[in-house]
Amino acid sequence: MRNIIIMLLVSFSFILPGCASWLSKGKVDKERAALHLQIGTGYLSQGMYPQAMSELLKAEQLDPTSPLILNNVGLSYFVRGKTKQAEGKFRLAVKNDSNYSDAKNNLARVLLDQGKTEEAVKWLHSV
């Protein structure tokens, strides 16, 4: 019995550090995503669209459910004339945060550009 307890303790000593690193990895990924988001947003505001897209896609890869990141990736697509991709990102942003008014407004703008006026108005009324 004592040998079984010792084996379990030894096993847990190998498993628990792995769990801790797994838990902290998520935090590190979100922090790295936030840095790429800041850099990408800066590039976007300066009109440096290829650099912005590169940084924002890195941020999205690290934190794929962040409404703010998805919204800014959508903006990056939008300014490059890729309205279908922009629409998809704005929809994901709203899906992940139904109260995110910037993403709703951006989605409505893209829908208006595509001639989907009724749907755009629906999104604008939900803001």
Solvent accessible surface area in square Angstrom, and as a share of the most:
residue,aa,sasa,rsa
1,M,172,0.77
2,R,187,0.68
3,N,112,0.58
4,I,97,0.49
5,I,83,0.42
6,I,80,0.40
7,M,126,0.56
8,L,94,0.47
9,L,113,0.56
10,V,74,0.42
11,S,49,0.32
12,F,102,0.42
13,S,64,0.41
14,F,157,0.65
15,I,95,0.48
16,L,108,0.54
17,P,79,0.50
18,G,40,0.39
19,C,58,0.35
20,A,59,0.46
21,S,68,0.44
22,W,178,0.62
23,L,121,0.60
24,S,56,0.36
25,K,114,0.48
26,G,36,0.35
27,K,132,0.56
28,V,70,0.40
29,D,25,0.13
30,K,115,0.49
31,E,91,0.41
32,R,114,0.42
33,A,1,0.00
34,A,49,0.38
35,L,105,0.52
36,H,38,0.17
37,L,21,0.10
38,Q,127,0.57
39,I,84,0.43
40,G,0,0.00
41,T,53,0.31
42,G,27,0.26
43,Y,63,0.24
44,L,25,0.12
45,S,96,0.62
46,Q,127,0.56
47,G,38,0.37
48,M,69,0.31
49,Y,75,0.29
50,P,84,0.53
51,Q,75,0.33
52,A,0,0.00
53,M,14,0.06
54,S,52,0.33
55,E,25,0.11
56,L,0,0.00
57,L,71,0.35
58,K,87,0.37
59,A,0,0.00
60,E,26,0.11
61,Q,151,0.67
62,L,38,0.19
63,D,17,0.09
64,P,83,0.52
65,T,84,0.49
66,S,19,0.12
67,P,35,0.22
68,L,88,0.44
69,I,4,0.02
70,L,1,0.00
71,N,6,0.03
72,N,12,0.06
73,V,0,0.00
74,G,0,0.00
75,L,51,0.25
76,S,0,0.00
77,Y,35,0.13
78,F,42,0.18
79,V,67,0.38
80,R,100,0.37
81,G,58,0.55
82,K,87,0.37
83,T,38,0.22
84,K,136,0.57
85,Q,85,0.38
86,A,0,0.00
87,E,17,0.08
88,G,33,0.31
89,K,39,0.16
90,F,1,0.00
91,R,82,0.30
92,L,74,0.37
93,A,0,0.00
94,V,11,0.06
95,K,160,0.68
96,N,62,0.32
97,D,53,0.27
98,S,73,0.47
99,N,130,0.67
100,Y,35,0.13
101,S,45,0.29
102,D,80,0.41
103,A,0,0.00
104,K,18,0.08
105,N,62,0.32
106,N,31,0.16
107,L,0,0.00
108,A,1,0.00
109,R,131,0.48
110,V,1,0.00
111,L,0,0.00
112,L,78,0.39
113,D,79,0.41
114,Q,50,0.22
115,G,59,0.56
116,K,72,0.31
117,T,75,0.43
118,E,154,0.69
119,E,51,0.23
120,A,0,0.00
121,V,62,0.35
122,K,115,0.49
123,W,41,0.14
124,L,79,0.39
125,H,151,0.68
126,S,55,0.36
127,V,86,0.50
